[in-house]
Amino acid sequence: MKKASSYKILVLTEDTAAFEQYAALLAAEVAYSFDLHHFTSIALAPAEIEKYRPHCILMDADIQAEATIQFLQELKHSKSYRRYPVIWITAVNDAKAISRSIKMGVQDVLITSELSTELMVSTIVRLVKNSRFIEQLKEQRKLLLNKNKELSEYKKYLEMRVMSRTAELKDSYEQLVEEMTLRKHIEEQLTSRNKELDTFVYKASHDLKGPLASLIGVTNIARIDLTDPLSVKYLAMISDSAQKLNSTLANLLEVTKIKYMDAEIKEVNFQGLLEQVTAPLQKRMEEAQVTLKLSVQQPKSFFSDPFLISTLLNNLIDNSINYRSDDTSAFITIDISSKENNMEITIMDNGQGIEKEVQSKVFDMFFRHNMQAKGSGLGLYIVKNCVEKLNGTLTLLSEPGVGTEIKITLPNLKQE
């Protein structure tokens, strides 16, 4: 039968007969094997322990002897104390002596009159397992301390980075204050309200529209006064970029408004709503040579938020105009019909279409699938937010060179 474990035992005793007795008792054990090392000098035991490195120490010695006391004190105060558990074997069953030995560093006591193979083996195995467990805890503690040290150092590094970055931002901010007094007021307002990212986006968009409008106005006046063709060209480029930025800011404001507004439920007249949405776009569609086809079937009352529906329709039509095809006669078809207790809005065009691999991204914020794409990349994102706010669903079908179909299903939000 293969034995489970093998233990190295250092036996400290001047009595050879006692050593042989202990060896005989442990030799009778069948589950574990023991390698016993007999050493007679307790005064020289510390050096022998470091040399032999036992799993356990059996000490048969006078507990009050000066050499024993010195040995136990030295072992107790060493780093290896828990690694080498000491069992004191004594013939005297004295409670005071046993208590004193435990205080001196002995882990357990065996009385010679009660010795048996089972008792010795169970005591040794228990103490060795305890010792190993304590060593494992020490290793785990050491690892945790190292990890804590690493985290502490990384925390300091991050704090330094934050301080450095804060200093950089402060310098940049102070430079902006010197260049633009008005900008200082705007930045102070933004800093005081920069608790949430969405609040920051809304405030930044709102406060930038004023200076941007001034910039657009100044460039338009300058184009009238200047006669140099190159200067006029550059100003036109600046004005165009400013107009695009102005459109982006307007969309950002709209996104924030939609995200945080509560839907205002009213009865919706889809025919009238479509006329209000498409009327301002007529001139632009004529210039782009886009034909608009409308079909509305609303047999019963429907309740939802007219503003959100107008917003999503406006952005969908605008998107179809922007991405019309120059190779065919462009058209946009809008079909609105009742489906059970829902209204289904289908907008179809014969524009450029969208590649299959990017269709899952077109409703993401600021997504533009190519460098030639017009707009801010917020139109379909706004549509998605409107649909979600109205508890609706949205599907997209598109093929490059053929066109795009977007279908929106909106529930009737009338409170029963």
ZALOVEX-680182 format. One record per residue (C-alpha): residue in three letters; x, y, z. Coordinates in steps of 0.25 Angstrom, whole numbers, plus 2048, in hexadecimal, padded with zeros to 3 digits. Layout:
BEGIN
ALAXYZ/...
END
This chain:
BEGIN
MET800800800/LYS80680E7FC/LYS806817808/ALA800825806/SER80B82E80B/SER81982D811/TYR81D83681D/LYS82B83A822/ILE82C83A831/LEU83783F839/VAL837838847/LEU83F841851/THR84283785D/GLU84E832864/ASP847825867/THR84A81B85C/ALA840812862/ALA83581C861/PHE83981F853/GLU83881084F/GLN82A810856/TYR82581C84E/ALA82B816841/ALA824808844/LEU81680F846/LEU817817839/ALA81C80B831/ALA80F804834/GLU80780F82D/VAL80280A81F/ALA7FC816819/TYR80881F81B/SER81781D81A/PHE821825824/ASP830828822/LEU835829830/HIS842831833/HIS84882F841/PHE84F83B847/THR85483C855/SER85984A857/ILE84E854859/ALA85785F85A/LEU85C85D84C/ALA84E859847/PRO84B867840/ALA857864836/GLU852856834/ILE84485A831/GLU849863826/LYS851858821/TYR84784D821/ARG83A85581F/PRO83184C826/HIS82284C825/CYS82084B834/ILE82984A841/LEU82784084C/MET82E846858/ASP83083C864/ALA83784686E/ASP83684D87B/ILE82D859879/GLN834861884/ALA84285E87F/GLU84986B87B/ALA84D86586D/THR83E86186B/ILE83986F86E/GLN844875866/PHE84186C85A/LEU83286F85B/GLN83487E85C/GLU83D87E850/LEU834876848/LYS82787E84C/HIS82E88B848/SER83388683B/LYS82C88782D/SER82B87882C/TYR823876839/ARG816872833/ARG81E86A828/TYR823860833/PRO81885C83D/VAL81E85684A/ILE81784B852/TRP81C849860/ILE81C83B865/THR81C83A874/ALA81A83087F/VAL81483A888/ASN80583D886/ASP80684B88D/ALA7FC856889/LYS80586188D/ALA81185C886/ILE809859879/SER803867879/ARG81186D87B/SER816865870/ILE80B86A866/LYS80F87886A/MET81D875867/GLY81A871859/VAL816862859/GLN80B85F850/ASP806852857/VAL809849863/LEU80983A863/ILE80A832870/THR81382586F/SER80981D877/GLU7FE82086C/LEU80781E860/SER801816855/THR804815846/GLU7F681B843/LEU7F882784C/MET80682A848/VAL80382A839/SER7F683283A/THR7FD83C842/ILE80983D838/VAL80083E82C/ARG7F7848832/LEU802851836/VAL809850829/LYS7FC853821/ASN7FA85F82A/SER808863828/ARG806862819/PHE7F9869819/ILE800875821/GLU80B875817/GLN80187680B/LEU7FA881813/LYS807888814/GLU80A887805/GLN7FC88C802/ARG7FE89780B/LYS80B89A805/LEU80489A7F7/LEU7F98A37FC/LEU8038AD802/ASN80B8AD7F4/LYS7FE8AF7ED/ASN7FA8BA7F6/LYS8088C07F4/GLU8068C07E5/LEU7F88C67E6/SER7FD8D17EF/GLU8088D47E6/TYR7FF8D47DA/LYS7F58DD7E2/LYS8018E67E4/TYR8048E67D5/LEU7F58E87D2/GLU7F58F47DB/MET8018FA7D5/ARG7FB8F87C7/VAL7EE8FF7CC/MET7F690A7D2/SER7FE90C7C6/ARG7F290B7BD/THR7EB9157C6/ALA7F791E7C5/GLU7F791D7B6/LEU7E89207B5/LYS7E992C7BF/ASP7F49327B6/SER7EB9307AA/TYR7DF9367B1/GLU7E79427B5/GLN7EC9447A7/LEU7DE9447A2/VAL7DA94E7AD/GLU7E59577A8/GLU7E0956799/MET7D195679B/THR7CA95D7A7/LEU7BD9577A2/ARG7C29497A2/LYS7C694B7B0/HIS7B894D7B4/ILE7B49417AC/GLU7BF9387B2/GLU7BB93C7C0/GLN7AD9387BE/LEU7B192B7B8/THR7BB9287C3/SER7B092A7CE/ARG7A69217C7/ASN7B09167C2/LYS7AA90B7CB/GLU7A49037C0/LEU7A99017B2/ASP79C9037AC/THR79A9107B4/PHE7A89157AF/VAL7A49127A0/TYR7979197A1/LYS79E9257A8/ALA7AA92679E/SER7A1925792/HIS798930797/ASP7A393979B/LEU7AB93878E/LYS79F93B785/GLY7A094A788/PRO7AF94C785/LEU7AD943778/ALA7A294B774/SER7AB958775/LEU7B595176D/ILE7AC94D762/GLY7A795C762/VAL7B5962761/THR7B9958756/ASN7AD95C74E/ILE7AF96B750/ALA7BE96974C/ARG7BA96273F/ILE7B296E73B/ASP7BD97873F/LEU7C9970739/THR7CC97072A/ASP7D896772A/PRO7D4959724/LEU7DD95172C/SER7D8958739/VAL7CA956735/LYS7CD947732/TYR7D3945740/LEU7C794C747/ALA7BD94473F/MET7C5937745/ILE7C493D753/SER7B6940752/ASP7B293274C/SER7BA92C758/ALA7B3935762/GLN7A593175C/LYS7A892375D/LEU7AD92576C/ASN7A092D76F/SER798921769/THR79F917772/LEU79D92077E/ALA78E92177B/ASN78E91277A/LEU795910787/LEU78B91978E/GLU780911788/VAL78690478D/THR78790979B/LYS77990E79B/ILE773901796/LYS77B8F979F/TYR7769007AC/MET7699057A8/ASP75C8FE7AC/ALA7538FA7A0/GLU7479037A0/ILE73C8FA79B/LYS731901792/GLU7288FC787/VAL7308FC77A/ASN72B90076C/PHE7358F9763/GLN730900756/GLY73190E75D/LEU73F90A763/LEU745906756/GLU74091374F/GLN74791B75B/VAL754913759/THR75591374A/ALA751921747/PRO75E92774C/LEU76691D743/GLN75E91F736/LYS768929731/ARG774921734/MET76D91472E/GLU76A91C721/GLU779921720/ALA77E913722/GLN77390D718/VAL76D904723/THR75F8FF721/LEU7578FD72E/LYS74C8F372E/LEU7438F273B/SER7388E873F/VAL7318E974C/GLN7268E0751/GLN7228E375F/PRO7148DD762/LYS7148E0771/SER7198E977C/PHE7288E777F/PHE72F8ED78B/SER73E8F078C/ASP7488FB78C/PRO746904780/PHE75490B782/LEU75C8FE782/ILE7548F9776/SER75790676F/THR766905773/LEU7688F776E/LEU7608F9761/ASN76890675E/ASN7758FF760/LEU7728F3758/ILE76D8FC74C/ASP77A90474E/ASN7828F874D/SER77C8F3741/ILE77E90073A/ASN78D90173E/TYR7908F3739/ARG7888F372C/SER78E8ED720/ASP7928F6714/ASP7908EB70A/THR7818E970B/SER7758F270D/ALA7758F371C/PHE7688F0724/ILE7648EE733/THR7578E6736/ILE7518E8744/ASP7468DE748/ILE73E8DF755/SER7348D5758/SER72D8CF764/LYS7318C1769/GLU7288BB774/ASN72A8C577F/ASN7378CB779/MET73B8D476E/GLU7458D0764/ILE74E8DA75D/THR7568D6751/ILE7608DF74A/MET7668DA73D/ASP76F8E0733/ASN7788DD727/GLY7848E372C/GLN7928DE72E/GLY78F8D3737/ILE7988CE743/GLU7A28C3743/LYS79D8B774B/GLU7AA8B7754/VAL7A78C4759/GLN7988C475A/SER7998C0769/LYS7A08CD76C/VAL7988D7764/PHE7908DB771/ASP79C8DD779/MET7A08EB77E/PHE7A98F3774/PHE7AA8E776A/ARG7AD8EA75C/HIS7B08DF753/ASN7B98E6749/MET7C18F3748/GLN7B78F973E/ALA7AC8F7747/LYS7A490474A/GLY79E908757/SER7A3907765/GLY7A08F8767/LEU7958FA771/GLY7898FA769/LEU7868EB76A/TYR78B8EB778/ILE7808F577B/VAL7768EC774/LYS77A8E077D/ASN7788E9789/CYS76B8EE785/VAL7668DF782/GLU76B8DA790/LYS7658E6797/LEU7578E2791/ASN7598D3794/GLY7598D0785/THR7628C777C/LEU76A8C9770/THR7708C1765/LEU7798C4759/LEU77A8BE74B/SER7848C3742/GLU78C8BF735/PRO7978C872F/GLY7938CE722/VAL7848CA724/GLY77F8D2730/THR77B8D173F/GLU76E8CE746/ILE76C8D1755/LYS7608CC75C/ILE75B8D1769/THR7508CC772/LEU74A8D577D/PRO7418D0787/ASN7348D878B/LEU7388DF798/LYS72A8E379C/GLN7288E17AB/GLU71B8D87AD/
END
